[in-house]
């Protein structure tokens, strides 16, 4: 009997729409309307202020402004995962602390 040659498993192709689903969540989420570039700001205070401003103005949110702002910040941190540099992660985590302070929940 001749030995059978094993075939390599077929590689799955990802469709662009499924690959960037988290970007779609950021744009179409009912959590709140976020300012463009809110998470790209250089320091924690400006990120927190931007999220607070967005949460207070948004009419699409289902929860309170603090909960909506915090959930979007956590969503961004979680979706970035291992691709987020440690320095940037620290700034975003400091933004969570600043957001709590801005809403009087520190």
MOPAC internal coordinates of N, CA, C and O (Angstrom, degrees):
PM7 1SCF
backbone

  N    0.0000 0     0.00 0     0.00 0    0    0    0
  C    1.4439 1     0.00 0     0.00 0    1    0    0
  C    1.5154 1   110.07 1     0.00 0    2    1    0
  O    1.2310 1   121.34 1   -46.49 1    3    2    1
  N    1.2773 1   115.05 1   133.51 1    3    2    1
  C    1.4663 1   120.00 1   178.41 1    5    3    2
  C    1.5239 1   109.25 1   -83.91 1    6    5    3
  O    1.2310 1   121.39 1   -38.51 1    7    6    5
  N    1.3140 1   114.95 1   141.49 1    7    6    5
  C    1.4636 1   119.43 1   178.90 1    9    7    6
  C    1.5295 1   109.67 1   -71.83 1   10    9    7
  O    1.2310 1   121.30 1   -42.55 1   11   10    9
  N    1.3002 1   115.12 1   137.45 1   11   10    9
  C    1.4592 1   119.20 1   179.28 1   13   11   10
  C    1.5158 1   110.81 1   -81.46 1   14   13   11
  O    1.2310 1   121.67 1   -37.16 1   15   14   13
  N    1.2848 1   114.41 1   142.84 1   15   14   13
  C    1.4497 1   120.32 1   176.86 1   17   15   14
  C    1.5251 1   108.64 1   -86.37 1   18   17   15
  O    1.2310 1   120.51 1   -49.81 1   19   18   17
  N    1.3264 1   116.63 1   130.19 1   19   18   17
  C    1.4573 1   119.78 1   179.58 1   21   19   18
  C    1.5284 1   109.90 1   -81.94 1   22   21   19
  O    1.2310 1   121.80 1   -44.04 1   23   22   21
  N    1.2990 1   114.15 1   135.96 1   23   22   21
  C    1.4653 1   119.16 1   177.06 1   25   23   22
  C    1.5189 1   109.68 1   -87.58 1   26   25   23
  O    1.2310 1   121.35 1   -35.72 1   27   26   25
  N    1.3008 1   115.02 1   144.28 1   27   26   25
  C    1.4633 1   119.55 1   175.08 1   29   27   26
  C    1.5219 1   107.96 1   -70.42 1   30   29   27
  O    1.2310 1   120.29 1   -37.95 1   31   30   29
  N    1.3324 1   117.05 1   142.05 1   31   30   29
  C    1.4636 1   118.75 1   179.24 1   33   31   30
  C    1.5234 1   110.83 1   -63.05 1   34   33   31
  O    1.2310 1   121.40 1   -33.76 1   35   34   33
  N    1.3052 1   114.92 1   146.24 1   35   34   33
  C    1.4702 1   119.99 1  -179.62 1   37   35   34
  C    1.5157 1   109.46 1   -64.69 1   38   37   35
  O    1.2310 1   120.54 1   -44.19 1   39   38   37
  N    1.3141 1   116.57 1   135.81 1   39   38   37
  C    1.4553 1   120.94 1   178.91 1   41   39   38
  C    1.5172 1   108.80 1   -81.42 1   42   41   39
  O    1.2310 1   121.45 1   -44.18 1   43   42   41
  N    1.3005 1   114.83 1   135.82 1   43   42   41
  C    1.4558 1   119.94 1   178.95 1   45   43   42
  C    1.5141 1   109.27 1   -85.29 1   46   45   43
  O    1.2310 1   121.06 1   -43.04 1   47   46   45
  N    1.2905 1   115.58 1   136.96 1   47   46   45
  C    1.4552 1   119.95 1   176.28 1   49   47   46
  C    1.5142 1   108.39 1   -97.37 1   50   49   47
  O    1.2310 1   121.00 1   -47.91 1   51   50   49
  N    1.3102 1   115.70 1   132.09 1   51   50   49
  C    1.4539 1   120.25 1   178.05 1   53   51   50
  C    1.5158 1   109.59 1   -89.18 1   54   53   51
  O    1.2310 1   121.71 1   -39.88 1   55   54   53
  N    1.2825 1   114.34 1   140.12 1   55   54   53
  C    1.4574 1   117.89 1   175.99 1   57   55   54
  C    1.5248 1   107.77 1   -86.94 1   58   57   55
  O    1.2310 1   119.85 1   -35.30 1   59   58   57
  N    1.3118 1   117.89 1   144.70 1   59   58   57
  C    1.4596 1   119.97 1  -178.36 1   61   59   58
  C    1.5300 1   113.53 1   -56.96 1   62   61   59
  O    1.2310 1   120.06 1   145.65 1   63   62   61
  N    1.3126 1   117.49 1   -34.35 1   63   62   61
  C    1.4599 1   120.44 1  -178.73 1   65   63   62
  C    1.5275 1   111.36 1   -64.53 1   66   65   63
  O    1.2310 1   119.66 1   140.07 1   67   66   65
  N    1.3184 1   118.25 1   -39.93 1   67   66   65
  C    1.4561 1   120.97 1  -178.55 1   69   67   66
  C    1.5194 1   111.76 1   -78.22 1   70   69   67
  O    1.2310 1   120.34 1   155.13 1   71   70   69
  N    1.3034 1   116.96 1   -24.87 1   71   70   69
  C    1.4513 1   120.71 1  -176.44 1   73   71   70
  C    1.5210 1   111.94 1   -70.76 1   74   73   71
  O    1.2310 1   120.07 1   146.53 1   75   74   73
  N    1.2974 1   117.47 1   -33.47 1   75   74   73
  C    1.4558 1   121.56 1  -175.02 1   77   75   74
  C    1.5267 1   112.03 1  -111.70 1   78   77   75
  O    1.2310 1   120.04 1  -141.64 1   79   78   77
  N    1.3100 1   117.53 1    38.36 1   79   78   77
  C    1.4525 1   120.13 1  -175.62 1   81   79   78
  C    1.5161 1   112.26 1   -62.74 1   82   81   79
  O    1.2310 1   120.06 1   148.66 1   83   82   81
  N    1.3412 1   117.48 1   -31.34 1   83   82   81
  C    1.4635 1   118.82 1  -178.52 1   85   83   82
  C    1.5278 1   111.43 1   -69.48 1   86   85   83
  O    1.2310 1   120.07 1   149.65 1   87   86   85
  N    1.3210 1   117.47 1   -30.35 1   87   86   85
  C    1.4704 1   120.10 1   175.79 1   89   87   86
  C    1.5259 1   109.38 1   -65.21 1   90   89   87
  O    1.2310 1   120.61 1   142.28 1   91   90   89
  N    1.3206 1   116.43 1   -37.72 1   91   90   89
  C    1.4556 1   120.25 1   177.27 1   93   91   90
  C    1.5169 1   112.02 1   -65.46 1   94   93   91
  O    1.2310 1   120.56 1   143.72 1   95   94   93
  N    1.3255 1   116.53 1   -36.28 1   95   94   93
  C    1.4632 1   120.83 1   178.00 1   97   95   94
  C    1.5244 1   109.29 1   -63.88 1   98   97   95
  O    1.2310 1   120.48 1   137.77 1   99   98   97
  N    1.3170 1   116.69 1   -42.23 1   99   98   97
  C    1.4642 1   120.50 1  -179.43 1  101   99   98
  C    1.5323 1   110.84 1   -63.15 1  102  101   99
  O    1.2310 1   119.97 1   146.10 1  103  102  101
  N    1.3253 1   117.66 1   -33.90 1  103  102  101
  C    1.4649 1   120.72 1  -177.77 1  105  103  102
  C    1.5224 1   112.34 1   -83.49 1  106  105  103
  O    1.2310 1   120.12 1   141.65 1  107  106  105
  N    1.3268 1   117.37 1   -38.35 1  107  106  105
  C    1.4594 1   120.22 1  -171.49 1  109  107  106
  C    1.5233 1   114.19 1  -107.07 1  110  109  107
  O    1.2310 1   119.91 1  -176.10 1  111  110  109
  N    1.3177 1   117.77 1     3.90 1  111  110  109
  C    1.4539 1   120.41 1  -175.83 1  113  111  110
  C    1.5236 1   111.86 1   -64.71 1  114  113  111
  O    1.2310 1   121.36 1   -34.96 1  115  114  113
  N    1.3223 1   115.01 1   145.04 1  115  114  113
  C    1.4546 1   119.63 1   174.67 1  117  115  114
  C    1.5254 1   111.16 1   -87.83 1  118  117  115
  O    1.2310 1   120.06 1  -176.60 1  119  118  117
  N    1.3078 1   117.50 1     3.40 1  119  118  117
  C    1.4561 1   119.57 1   179.31 1  121  119  118
  C    1.5281 1   109.90 1   -64.34 1  122  121  119
  O    1.2310 1   119.89 1   130.81 1  123  122  121
  N    1.3205 1   117.81 1   -49.19 1  123  122  121
  C    1.4537 1   121.89 1   173.86 1  125  123  122
  C    1.5212 1   110.80 1  -176.46 1  126  125  123
  O    1.2310 1   121.12 1   -16.58 1  127  126  125
  N    1.3258 1   115.47 1   163.42 1  127  126  125
  C    1.4650 1   121.89 1   175.48 1  129  127  126
  C    1.5150 1   107.08 1   -89.26 1  130  129  127
  O    1.2310 1   120.26 1   -61.47 1  131  130  129
  N    1.3349 1   117.10 1   118.53 1  131  130  129
  C    1.4632 1   121.56 1  -176.30 1  133  131  130
  C    1.5198 1   110.25 1  -100.05 1  134  133  131
  O    1.2310 1   121.09 1   -37.19 1  135  134  133
  N    1.3359 1   115.53 1   142.81 1  135  134  133
  C    1.4604 1   120.55 1   173.97 1  137  135  134
  C    1.5265 1   108.66 1   -62.05 1  138  137  135
  O    1.2310 1   120.67 1   -34.48 1  139  138  137
  N    1.3160 1   116.33 1   145.52 1  139  138  137
  C    1.4572 1   120.67 1   177.48 1  141  139  138
  C    1.5320 1   109.32 1   -64.46 1  142  141  139
  O    1.2310 1   120.20 1   -49.95 1  143  142  141
  N    1.3277 1   117.23 1   130.05 1  143  142  141
  C    1.4628 1   122.32 1   178.00 1  145  143  142
  C    1.5162 1   114.18 1    78.22 1  146  145  143
  O    1.2310 1   119.93 1  -160.90 1  147  146  145
  N    1.3073 1   117.74 1    19.10 1  147  146  145
  C    1.4674 1   120.85 1  -177.39 1  149  147  146
  C    1.5241 1   112.16 1   -61.03 1  150  149  147
  O    1.2310 1   120.07 1   141.63 1  151  150  149
  N    1.3266 1   117.46 1   -38.37 1  151  150  149
  C    1.4618 1   120.34 1  -176.75 1  153  151  150
  C    1.5286 1   112.39 1   -86.81 1  154  153  151
  O    1.2310 1   119.78 1   174.65 1  155  154  153
  N    1.3198 1   118.02 1    -5.35 1  155  154  153
  C    1.4567 1   121.64 1  -179.60 1  157  155  154
  C    1.5249 1   111.98 1   -94.26 1  158  157  155
  O    1.2310 1   120.00 1   179.96 1  159  158  157
  N    1.3058 1   117.61 1    -0.04 1  159  158  157
  C    1.4673 1   121.04 1  -178.78 1  161  159  158
  C    1.5273 1   109.55 1   -64.17 1  162  161  159
  O    1.2310 1   120.33 1   -26.80 1  163  162  161
  N    1.3431 1   116.98 1   153.20 1  163  162  161
  C    1.4648 1   120.43 1  -171.19 1  165  163  162
  C    1.5266 1   116.48 1   -75.19 1  166  165  163
  O    1.2310 1   119.58 1   156.14 1  167  166  165
  N    1.3427 1   118.40 1   -23.86 1  167  166  165
  C    1.4645 1   118.32 1  -176.56 1  169  167  166
  C    1.5232 1   111.65 1  -133.79 1  170  169  167
  O    1.2310 1   121.17 1   -17.04 1  171  170  169
  N    1.3211 1   115.37 1   162.96 1  171  170  169
  C    1.4648 1   122.37 1  -173.97 1  173  171  170
  C    1.5243 1   111.75 1   -63.91 1  174  173  171
  O    1.2310 1   120.19 1   139.92 1  175  174  173
  N    1.3174 1   117.25 1   -40.08 1  175  174  173
  C    1.4706 1   120.36 1  -177.51 1  177  175  174
  C    1.5218 1   111.39 1   -63.22 1  178  177  175
  O    1.2310 1   120.06 1   136.22 1  179  178  177
  N    1.3210 1   117.49 1   -43.78 1  179  178  177
  C    1.4684 1   119.26 1  -178.58 1  181  179  178
  C    1.5336 1   111.42 1   -68.88 1  182  181  179
  O    1.2310 1   120.05 1   146.96 1  183  182  181
  N    1.3316 1   117.51 1   -33.04 1  183  182  181
  C    1.4670 1   120.67 1   175.71 1  185  183  182
  C    1.5324 1   109.28 1   -65.27 1  186  185  183
  O    1.2310 1   120.70 1   132.94 1  187  186  185
  N    1.3373 1   116.27 1   -47.06 1  187  186  185
  C    1.4601 1   120.59 1  -179.02 1  189  187  186
  C    1.5278 1   111.13 1   -63.98 1  190  189  187
  O    1.2310 1   119.91 1   138.82 1  191  190  189
  N    1.3306 1   117.77 1   -41.18 1  191  190  189
  C    1.4650 1   121.24 1   179.09 1  193  191  190
  C    1.5259 1   110.71 1   -63.84 1  194  193  191
  O    1.2310 1   120.53 1   139.07 1  195  194  193
  N    1.3257 1   116.59 1   -40.93 1  195  194  193
  C    1.4596 1   121.23 1   179.20 1  197  195  194
  C    1.5283 1   110.87 1   -63.81 1  198  197  195
  O    1.2310 1   120.57 1   135.26 1  199  198  197
  N    1.3358 1   116.52 1   -44.74 1  199  198  197
  C    1.4617 1   120.41 1   178.78 1  201  199  198
  C    1.5305 1   111.39 1   -65.12 1  202  201  199
  O    1.2310 1   120.61 1   140.46 1  203  202  201
  N    1.3201 1   116.43 1   -39.54 1  203  202  201
  C    1.4734 1   119.86 1   178.27 1  205  203  202
  C    1.5219 1   110.24 1   -63.57 1  206  205  203
  O    1.2310 1   120.81 1   133.85 1  207  206  205
  N    1.3204 1   116.06 1   -46.15 1  207  206  205
  C    1.4684 1   120.90 1   178.48 1  209  207  206
  C    1.5314 1   110.45 1   -58.62 1  210  209  207
  O    1.2310 1   120.64 1   134.24 1  211  210  209
  N    1.3205 1   116.38 1   -45.76 1  211  210  209
  C    1.4601 1   121.42 1  -179.87 1  213  211  210
  C    1.5242 1   111.65 1   -63.89 1  214  213  211
  O    1.2310 1   120.69 1   135.85 1  215  214  213
  N    1.3273 1   116.28 1   -44.15 1  215  214  213
  C    1.4598 1   120.59 1  -177.87 1  217  215  214
  C    1.5285 1   111.58 1   -67.11 1  218  217  215
  O    1.2310 1   120.63 1   141.28 1  219  218  217
  N    1.3244 1   116.39 1   -38.72 1  219  218  217
  C    1.4612 1   119.59 1  -179.77 1  221  219  218
  C    1.5284 1   111.87 1   -69.10 1  222  221  219
  O    1.2310 1   120.09 1   146.93 1  223  222  221
  N    1.3229 1   117.44 1   -33.07 1  223  222  221
  C    1.4665 1   121.67 1  -177.72 1  225  223  222
  C    1.5226 1   113.86 1   -85.91 1  226  225  223
  O    1.2310 1   120.27 1   153.60 1  227  226  225
  N    1.3193 1   117.08 1   -26.40 1  227  226  225
  C    1.4585 1   121.19 1  -171.83 1  229  227  226
  C    1.5210 1   112.67 1   -65.11 1  230  229  227
  O    1.2310 1   121.00 1   -43.19 1  231  230  229
  N    1.3097 1   115.70 1   136.81 1  231  230  229
  C    1.4637 1   121.44 1   175.55 1  233  231  230
  C    1.5237 1   110.91 1  -104.56 1  234  233  231
  O    1.2310 1   120.32 1   174.98 1  235  234  233
  N    1.3284 1   116.99 1    -5.02 1  235  234  233
  C    1.4683 1   120.77 1  -177.54 1  237  235  234
  C    1.5221 1   112.83 1   -88.91 1  238  237  235
  O    1.2310 1   120.14 1   167.84 1  239  238  237
  N    1.3116 1   117.34 1   -12.16 1  239  238  237
  C    1.4607 1   118.55 1  -174.39 1  241  239  238
  C    1.5188 1   111.79 1   -72.30 1  242  241  239
  O    1.2310 1   121.44 1   -31.93 1  243  242  241
  N    1.3323 1   114.86 1   148.07 1  243  242  241
  C    1.4607 1   121.00 1  -179.79 1  245  243  242
  C    1.5242 1   111.19 1   -96.82 1  246  245  243
  O    1.2310 1   120.30 1   148.05 1  247  246  245
  N    1.3222 1   117.04 1   -31.95 1  247  246  245
  C    1.4636 1   122.30 1  -178.75 1  249  247  246
  C    1.5292 1   109.27 1   -99.58 1  250  249  247
  O    1.2310 1   120.73 1     6.88 1  251  250  249
  N    1.3147 1   116.21 1  -173.12 1  251  250  249
  C    1.4587 1   121.02 1   177.35 1  253  251  250
  C    1.5261 1   110.83 1   -70.61 1  254  253  251
  O    1.2310 1   120.24 1   -14.73 1  255  254  253
  N    1.3280 1   117.14 1   165.27 1  255  254  253
  C    1.4641 1   120.21 1  -176.95 1  257  255  254
  C    1.5280 1   113.94 1   -61.64 1  258  257  255
  O    1.2310 1   119.91 1   138.62 1  259  258  257
  N    1.3353 1   117.78 1   -41.38 1  259  258  257
  C    1.4626 1   119.85 1   179.97 1  261  259  258
  C    1.5224 1   111.05 1   -62.84 1  262  261  259
  O    1.2310 1   120.61 1   132.19 1  263  262  261
  N    1.3210 1   116.45 1   -47.81 1  263  262  261
  C    1.4670 1   120.67 1  -178.19 1  265  263  262
  C    1.5229 1   111.18 1   -63.21 1  266  265  263
  O    1.2310 1   120.02 1   140.40 1  267  266  265
  N    1.3133 1   117.57 1   -39.60 1  267  266  265
  C    1.4646 1   121.14 1  -179.93 1  269  267  266
  C    1.5262 1   111.25 1   -66.07 1  270  269  267
  O    1.2310 1   120.72 1   135.19 1  271  270  269
  N    1.3423 1   116.23 1   -44.81 1  271  270  269
  C    1.4662 1   120.44 1  -179.97 1  273  271  270
  C    1.5252 1   110.95 1   -63.94 1  274  273  271
  O    1.2310 1   120.76 1   134.89 1  275  274  273
  N    1.3304 1   116.16 1   -45.11 1  275  274  273
  C    1.4635 1   120.28 1  -178.74 1  277  275  274
  C    1.5222 1   111.06 1   -66.22 1  278  277  275
  O    1.2310 1   119.95 1   142.10 1  279  278  277
  N    1.3253 1   117.70 1   -37.90 1  279  278  277
  C    1.4608 1   119.56 1  -178.87 1  281  279  278
  C    1.5273 1   111.17 1   -67.94 1  282  281  279
  O    1.2310 1   119.91 1   142.71 1  283  282  281
  N    1.3195 1   117.77 1   -37.29 1  283  282  281
  C    1.4675 1   119.76 1   177.69 1  285  283  282
  C    1.5280 1   110.85 1   -67.87 1  286  285  283
  O    1.2310 1   120.23 1   141.49 1  287  286  285
  N    1.3090 1   117.17 1   -38.51 1  287  286  285
  C    1.4663 1   120.61 1   178.17 1  289  287  286
  C    1.5303 1   110.12 1   -65.46 1  290  289  287
  O    1.2310 1   120.04 1   135.59 1  291  290  289
  N    1.3217 1   117.54 1   -44.41 1  291  290  289
  C    1.4664 1   120.90 1   177.32 1  293  291  290
  C    1.5211 1   111.17 1   -63.97 1  294  293  291
  O    1.2310 1   120.26 1   139.39 1  295  294  293
  N    1.3212 1   117.11 1   -40.61 1  295  294  293
  C    1.4615 1   121.21 1   178.29 1  297  295  294
  C    1.5270 1   110.02 1   -59.03 1  298  297  295
  O    1.2310 1   120.39 1   134.53 1  299  298  297
  N    1.3249 1   116.86 1   -45.47 1  299  298  297
  C    1.4654 1   121.06 1  -179.53 1  301  299  298
  C    1.5311 1   110.71 1   -62.33 1  302  301  299
  O    1.2310 1   120.31 1   134.93 1  303  302  301
  N    1.3140 1   117.01 1   -45.07 1  303  302  301
  C    1.4715 1   121.02 1  -179.64 1  305  303  302
  C    1.5308 1   110.36 1   -63.88 1  306  305  303
  O    1.2310 1   120.19 1   135.13 1  307  306  305
  N    1.3275 1   117.24 1   -44.87 1  307  306  305
  C    1.4630 1   120.96 1  -177.83 1  309  307  306
  C    1.5222 1   112.14 1   -67.12 1  310  309  307
  O    1.2310 1   119.75 1   140.62 1  311  310  309
  N    1.3234 1   118.08 1   -39.38 1  311  310  309
  C    1.4603 1   120.55 1  -178.47 1  313  311  310
  C    1.5214 1   111.53 1   -71.61 1  314  313  311
  O    1.2310 1   119.79 1   150.72 1  315  314  313
  N    1.3201 1   118.01 1   -29.28 1  315  314  313
  C    1.4683 1   120.20 1   179.19 1  317  315  314
  C    1.5243 1   110.34 1   -70.23 1  318  317  315
  O    1.2310 1   120.53 1   144.55 1  319  318  317
  N    1.3183 1   116.59 1   -35.45 1  319  318  317
  C    1.4619 1   121.87 1   174.71 1  321  319  318
  C    1.5104 1   114.93 1    53.89 1  322  321  319
  O    1.2310 1   120.85 1    48.89 1  323  322  321
  N    1.3187 1   115.98 1  -131.11 1  323  322  321
  C    1.4654 1   121.61 1  -176.84 1  325  323  322
  C    1.5227 1   113.06 1   -71.79 1  326  325  323
  O    1.2310 1   120.31 1   164.35 1  327  326  325
  N    1.3142 1   117.01 1   -15.65 1  327  326  325
  C    1.4667 1   119.89 1  -179.64 1  329  327  326
  C    1.5171 1   112.58 1   -77.94 1  330  329  327
  O    1.2310 1   119.87 1   171.15 1  331  330  329
  N    1.3153 1   117.86 1    -8.85 1  331  330  329
  C    1.4513 1   122.17 1  -178.31 1  333  331  330
  C    1.5249 1   109.47 1   -86.88 1  334  333  331
  O    1.2310 1   120.00 1   -60.28 1  335  334  333
  N    1.3340 1   117.60 1   119.72 1  335  334  333
  C    1.4745 1   119.83 1   178.53 1  337  335  334
  C    1.5319 1   110.66 1   -62.33 1  338  337  335
  O    1.2310 1   120.58 1   -27.92 1  339  338  337
  N    1.3201 1   116.49 1   152.08 1  339  338  337
  C    1.4629 1   121.59 1  -176.53 1  341  339  338
  C    1.5269 1   111.76 1   -59.32 1  342  341  339
  O    1.2310 1   120.13 1   140.68 1  343  342  341
  N    1.3219 1   117.35 1   -39.32 1  343  342  341
  C    1.4708 1   120.43 1  -179.25 1  345  343  342
  C    1.5272 1   110.49 1   -64.33 1  346  345  343
  O    1.2310 1   120.82 1   139.04 1  347  346  345
  N    1.3267 1   116.05 1   -40.96 1  347  346  345
  C    1.4675 1   120.27 1  -179.51 1  349  347  346
  C    1.5351 1   110.62 1   -69.40 1  350  349  347
  O    1.2310 1   120.71 1   141.89 1  351  350  349
  N    1.3300 1   116.24 1   -38.11 1  351  350  349
  C    1.4608 1   120.88 1   178.60 1  353  351  350
  C    1.5208 1   110.51 1   -63.31 1  354  353  351
  O    1.2310 1   120.34 1   141.73 1  355  354  353
  N    1.3294 1   116.95 1   -38.27 1  355  354  353
  C    1.4613 1   120.93 1   178.01 1  357  355  354
  C    1.5203 1   110.66 1   -63.62 1  358  357  355
  O    1.2310 1   120.48 1   137.33 1  359  358  357
  N    1.3342 1   116.68 1   -42.67 1  359  358  357
  C    1.4700 1   120.63 1   178.61 1  361  359  358
  C    1.5304 1   110.04 1   -61.61 1  362  361  359
  O    1.2310 1   120.29 1   136.72 1  363  362  361
  N    1.3204 1   117.06 1   -43.28 1  363  362  361
  C    1.4652 1   120.51 1  -179.18 1  365  363  362
  C    1.5306 1   111.82 1   -68.41 1  366  365  363
  O    1.2310 1   120.19 1   142.74 1  367  366  365
  N    1.3267 1   117.24 1   -37.26 1  367  366  365
  C    1.4643 1   119.92 1   176.34 1  369  367  366
  C    1.5292 1   110.96 1   -69.09 1  370  369  367
  O    1.2310 1   120.39 1   145.18 1  371  370  369
  N    1.3282 1   116.86 1   -34.82 1  371  370  369
  C    1.4648 1   120.42 1   174.54 1  373  371  370
  C    1.5248 1   110.31 1   -66.55 1  374  373  371
  O    1.2310 1   120.60 1   148.46 1  375  374  373
  N    1.3385 1   116.46 1   -31.54 1  375  374  373
  C    1.4701 1   120.52 1   176.89 1  377  375  374
  C    1.5243 1   110.45 1   -65.17 1  378  377  375
  O    1.2310 1   119.97 1   147.03 1  379  378  377
  N    1.3317 1   117.67 1   -32.97 1  379  378  377
  C    1.4695 1   120.74 1   176.57 1  381  379  378
  C    1.5307 1   110.09 1   -64.34 1  382  381  379
  O    1.2310 1   120.78 1   137.52 1  383  382  381
  N    1.3136 1   116.11 1   -42.48 1  383  382  381
  C    1.4666 1   121.08 1   178.50 1  385  383  382
  C    1.5295 1   109.82 1   -63.98 1  386  385  383
  O    1.2310 1   120.94 1   135.68 1  387  386  385
  N    1.3153 1   115.81 1   -44.32 1  387  386  385
  C    1.4725 1   121.31 1   179.64 1  389  387  386
  C    1.5285 1   110.81 1   -64.30 1  390  389  387
  O    1.2310 1   120.12 1   140.91 1  391  390  389
  N    1.3262 1   117.38 1   -39.09 1  391  390  389
  C    1.4632 1   121.98 1   178.60 1  393  391  390
  C    1.5363 1   110.13 1   -63.01 1  394  393  391
  O    1.2310 1   120.57 1   138.20 1  395  394  393
  N    1.3169 1   116.51 1   -41.80 1  395  394  393
  C    1.4674 1   120.19 1   176.83 1  397  395  394
  C    1.5260 1   110.29 1   -61.59 1  398  397  395
  O    1.2310 1   120.99 1   138.92 1  399  398  397
  N    1.3285 1   115.71 1   -41.08 1  399  398  397
  C    1.4731 1   120.06 1  -179.88 1  401  399  398
  C    1.5286 1   110.73 1   -65.49 1  402  401  399
  O    1.2310 1   120.36 1   137.88 1  403  402  401
  N    1.3234 1   116.91 1   -42.12 1  403  402  401
  C    1.4696 1   121.29 1  -179.28 1  405  403  402
  C    1.5388 1   112.00 1   -62.97 1  406  405  403
  O    1.2310 1   120.58 1   146.87 1  407  406  405
  N    1.3236 1   116.49 1   -33.13 1  407  406  405
  C    1.4591 1   120.55 1   178.99 1  409  407  406
  C    1.5335 1   112.97 1   -93.34 1  410  409  407
  O    1.2310 1   120.54 1  -173.76 1  411  410  409
  N    1.3094 1   116.58 1     6.24 1  411  410  409
  C    1.4760 1   120.31 1   178.00 1  413  411  410
  C    1.5101 1   114.06 1    70.46 1  414  413  411
  O    1.2310 1   120.80 1  -148.04 1  415  414  413
  N    1.3290 1   116.07 1    31.96 1  415  414  413
  C    1.4678 1   120.52 1  -179.10 1  417  415  414
  C    1.5221 1   112.14 1  -116.04 1  418  417  415
  O    1.2310 1   120.25 1  -163.47 1  419  418  417
  N    1.3148 1   117.12 1    16.53 1  419  418  417
  C    1.4663 1   120.93 1  -176.66 1  421  419  418
  C    1.5031 1   112.51 1   -77.03 1  422  421  419
  O    1.2310 1   120.10 1   180.00 1  423  422  421

